[in-house]
Amino acid sequence: MPPPTQATLNEGITCLLKIHKAVSGIPGRAILLLLFFLLSSPTLRSTPEPPCLCENYVTVGAPEEETLISEITPFNNARCYFVQGTLVIDQDASWINMRIKMDEGAAIRVESGLFVANCHI
């Protein structure tokens, strides 16, 4: 995990100062110290696991063409997809625990709701 940037540190400090003002007094200082140690602890930071090496990818689309996700029913049946061309999210979709590999020049255009959790793209 790369070290935090100065902007990230400044945002964290600003947030902690706001919390401190909200809970001023000795108990507030204790909460502020606890939050500082919790947020700065390297063991609490999550690190993404590396993408799985899928043995088989389901190819979606074709180079230089648009493919509507509504035409792929259901899109989330497989775990591993290889996107070619432009995949258009034209209806609400949820992608959970998926691996999506993209061809050179491929794109995903979101025109509707898209929920993504624990995916590698």
Buried (B, 14 or more C-beta within 10 A) or exposed (E): EEEEEEEEEEEBEEEBEEBBEEEEEEEBEEBBEEBBEEEEEEEEEEEEEEEEEBEEBBEBBEEEEEBBBEEBEEBBEBBBBBBBBBBBBBEEBEBEEBBBBBBEEBEBEEEEEBEEEEEBE
